Amino acid sequence: MRGMPLLSVTMANPQVKPPPKATLADQAKALPNALPTALPKALPKALPKALPKALSKAQSKTQTKTKGSKVNRAWINDHVNDPYVKLAKREGYRARAAYKLKEIDETFGLIKPGHLVVDLGSVPGAWSQYLRRKFLPKPPTGGGAAGGASPSALNGTIIALDILSMEPIEGVVFLQGDFREADVLDRLVQQMAGRLADVVVSDMAPNLSGIDSADAARVEHLVELAIDFTQAHMKPQGALVAKVFHGSGYDALVKLFKQSFVTVKPVKPKASRDKSSETFLVGIGLKKDQASHP
Ligand SMILES: C[S@@+](CC[C@H](N)C(=O)[O-])C[C@H]1O[C@@H](n2cnc3c(N)ncnc32)[C@H](O)[C@@H]1O
């Protein structure tokens, strides 16, 4: 047993009868004898390479898991305790984002009865819900339920658009499509039926890659398109609210807003988390040379 090879060798001379091939069972039996000699030889060679790799792999796995679950736990904690999340639940909003638009609207008095508002990047629909509530007719004094108002009874028009599908909101016209695409823009303009928007709100946010320059370019592109849209399809005295992010590209967007609108204000609503670099630019009144419609 002691001399039995771990791997069988084919003999070259056909006259000499080859020894019987070692079966797997034989090889397994031989292992306890072979290993004490083979391992001390092989290990010093293999371990210096293999061990650090294996250790660092295991370590990074544990670190990612710990870091990731810590971040998740912190996010869930923040979310559950967030007063705006609680308020949104109580007041029936689909997202706490509703309070960002509410604060901006209340600060600048942008949205008025009878307005046509275009809501870009509307999903899940909290901004559209806020707009709808603004356009609900006042409950008649002496009884009657405003909540039961029919869509046609809304005192204003909301056209919402998103690349994702949106659960319907009564009275809100929804278009699904990518705002960067020409045919989607055409559909949006068709829905406006020859009217110009009074207010355009854009909460559009691209999927961020984490690469600062690429993300900045994507955000910039969406905001530029929103500005182009206002210049072609918004009343001269109208307003654009657009989400932007601090970081590279922010200054360029403020500059662009200032070239396009008479009044430009950056706003960080209370409902926008401190940790988030998001902020909103409000542009009011198109500069005369910037409106491309008559
Ligand atoms: C922060 S969410 C908007 C939340 C919304 N304001 C609300 O109150 O529920 C951003 C939205 O922008 C949409 N979006 C991003 N890029 C878009 C694009 N190119 N065209 C249309 N929608 C886009 C996303 O699908 C996402 O639903």
The ligand as an SDF file (V2000), in Angstrom:
LIG
                    3D

 27 29  0  0  0  0  0  0  0  0999 V2000
  -37.9340   61.1120   -7.3840 C   0  0  0  0  0  0  0  0  0  0  0  0
  -38.9710   60.3330   -8.5300 S   0  0  0  0  0  0  0  0  0  0  0  0
  -40.3150   61.4500   -8.6490 C   0  0  0  0  0  0  0  0  0  0  0  0
  -41.2400   61.4580   -7.4700 C   0  0  0  0  0  0  0  0  0  0  0  0
  -42.5190   62.2180   -7.7610 C   0  0  0  0  0  0  0  0  0  0  0  0
  -42.2930   63.6390   -7.9060 N   0  0  0  0  0  0  0  0  0  0  0  0
  -43.5410   62.0310   -6.6930 C   0  0  0  0  0  0  0  0  0  0  0  0
  -43.9020   62.9950   -6.0420 O   0  0  0  0  0  0  0  0  0  0  0  0
  -44.0230   60.9100   -6.5040 O   0  0  0  0  0  0  0  0  0  0  0  0
  -38.1340   60.6160  -10.0420 C   0  0  0  0  0  0  0  0  0  0  0  0
  -38.8440   60.0490  -11.2530 C   0  0  0  0  0  0  0  0  0  0  0  0
  -38.2140   60.5260  -12.4370 O   0  0  0  0  0  0  0  0  0  0  0  0
  -38.4380   59.5650  -13.4350 C   0  0  0  0  0  0  0  0  0  0  0  0
  -37.5500   59.7830  -14.5800 N   0  0  0  0  0  0  0  0  0  0  0  0
  -36.2080   59.7380  -14.5920 C   0  0  0  0  0  0  0  0  0  0  0  0
  -35.7420   59.9510  -15.8210 N   0  0  0  0  0  0  0  0  0  0  0  0
  -36.8260   60.1540  -16.6160 C   0  0  0  0  0  0  0  0  0  0  0  0
  -37.0000   60.4190  -17.9930 C   0  0  0  0  0  0  0  0  0  0  0  0
  -35.9530   60.5180  -18.8190 N   0  0  0  0  0  0  0  0  0  0  0  0
  -38.2400   60.5840  -18.4850 N   0  0  0  0  0  0  0  0  0  0  0  0
  -39.2990   60.4740  -17.6550 C   0  0  0  0  0  0  0  0  0  0  0  0
  -39.2040   60.2100  -16.3460 N   0  0  0  0  0  0  0  0  0  0  0  0
  -37.9800   60.0540  -15.8220 C   0  0  0  0  0  0  0  0  0  0  0  0
  -38.1770   58.2640  -12.6990 C   0  0  0  0  0  0  0  0  0  0  0  0
  -38.7600   57.1800  -13.3660 O   0  0  0  0  0  0  0  0  0  0  0  0
  -38.7990   58.5230  -11.3340 C   0  0  0  0  0  0  0  0  0  0  0  0
  -40.0820   57.9970  -11.2420 O   0  0  0  0  0  0  0  0  0  0  0  0
  1  2  1  0
  2  3  1  0
  2 10  1  0
  3  4  1  0
  4  5  1  0
  5  6  1  0
  5  7  1  0
  7  8  2  0
  7  9  1  0
 10 11  1  0
 11 12  1  0
 11 26  1  0
 12 13  1  0
 13 14  1  0
 13 24  1  0
 14 15  1  0
 14 23  1  0
 15 16  2  0
 16 17  1  0
 17 18  1  0
 17 23  2  0
 18 19  1  0
 18 20  2  0
 20 21  1  0
 21 22  2  0
 22 23  1  0
 24 25  1  0
 24 26  1  0
 26 27  1  0
M  CHG  2   2   1   9  -1
M  END
$$$$
